Amino acid sequence: MAHKFTLALSREITDDELTKLRQAGSGEATASTTTLPTNPDVTVGQLDFDVEGESLSGAIDAALAAIKTIPDLGVPGLSVPAQPTGASDGGAVGEESPAAELASGGQR
């Protein structure tokens, strides 16, 4: 099943960093730039994902783990559009994954 989500990054990334992220498990994410909603003068990167996998939380967890491999790169935002009908998170009820923590306002 395909899962779509976007991670807002704490800064712009280089082509080399994007390559490292893909090698670390973020898959074929599409990189682009945007501005912070709270400060349009600050340009940051974002990664758009459209990945196949068992669960949305597993795909997000893999992307977050890949981002941890790049020094001084953080994820201040996560955007998850409505998923197709029948999409399953795949996690146990009450299970706190890194994706669930981020989605609920926790910081990484």
Secondary structure in CASP SS format (residue, H / E / C, confidence):
PFRMAT SS
TARGET T0000
AUTHOR 0000-0000-0000
METHOD secondary structure of the structure
MODEL  1
M C 1.00
A E 1.00
H E 1.00
K E 1.00
F E 1.00
T E 1.00
L E 1.00
A E 1.00
L C 1.00
S C 1.00
R C 1.00
E C 1.00
I C 1.00
T C 1.00
D H 1.00
D H 1.00
E H 1.00
L H 1.00
T H 1.00
K H 1.00
L H 1.00
R H 1.00
Q H 1.00
A H 1.00
G H 1.00
S H 1.00
G C 1.00
E C 1.00
A C 1.00
T E 1.00
A E 1.00
S E 1.00
T E 1.00
T E 1.00
T E 1.00
L E 1.00
P C 1.00
T C 1.00
N E 1.00
P E 1.00
D E 1.00
V E 1.00
T E 1.00
V E 1.00
G E 1.00
Q E 1.00
L E 1.00
D E 1.00
F E 1.00
D E 1.00
V E 1.00
E E 1.00
G C 1.00
E C 1.00
S C 1.00
L H 1.00
S H 1.00
G H 1.00
A H 1.00
I H 1.00
D H 1.00
A H 1.00
A H 1.00
L H 1.00
A H 1.00
A H 1.00
I H 1.00
K C 1.00
T C 1.00
I C 1.00
P C 1.00
D C 1.00
L C 1.00
G C 1.00
V C 1.00
P C 1.00
G E 1.00
L E 1.00
S E 1.00
V C 1.00
P C 1.00
A C 1.00
Q C 1.00
P C 1.00
T C 1.00
G C 1.00
A C 1.00
S C 1.00
D C 1.00
G C 1.00
G C 1.00
A C 1.00
V C 1.00
G C 1.00
E C 1.00
E C 1.00
S C 1.00
P H 1.00
A H 1.00
A H 1.00
E H 1.00
L H 1.00
A H 1.00
S C 1.00
G C 1.00
G C 1.00
Q C 1.00
R C 1.00
END
